[in-house]
């Protein structure tokens, strides 16, 4: 998805990018953007010969490699791949090293920067939804456990301290759901820089009164 969005941003001005995108869309080629998994969308793409912690490299046929003079498509067989052991074993990571001059140039520096940013924004939106699902499952399992485990002949979930902690966790999950939905909506509308529908409450001067912040549940309803 990240590589696809990156290529989509270049198809109007780059014939090689359009050809690669067609191959990816046909299902015969897998492309991976060779930047560290932790790269933020607003960060400049790394241009060093080596990139650490690149996701999904083992499945790649082509690597999209940012360099100082643009974005290149490098066959995976021409890159040096050093697998790393990730914390999340479902998402393989590797260090990728490519030699200067290898691959096909897809775009110049400015176009490459914009295209990579578009790809990383899409990736951030997807990761937000993924992390939301994980948080929801963790909360569900926690609530189930506190219902089933007993102490002093009572479910531990009936203890007030745990009730308060789980209530705070629920609010965190609801806020995360609102943020993930807002991100998905912005990406679907082609407006990745759209403001969140749930801005943080404005700070006020000491001693002044302000309107109470909107609840997370209202925020979620508005972003649905």
Secondary structure, DSSP 8 states (H G I E B T S, - for coil): -HHHHHHHTTTTT-HHHHHHHHHHHTTS--EEE-S-TT--TTS----SSEEEEEETGGG-SEEEEEETTEEEEEEGGGSEEEEE--SSTTS-EEEEE--TT-SEEEE-HHHHHHHHHHHHHHHHHHHHHHHHHHHHHHHHHHHHHHHH-EETTEEGGGSHHHHHHHHHHHHHHHHHHHHHHHHHHHHHTT-TT---SS-------TT--------HHHHHHHH-
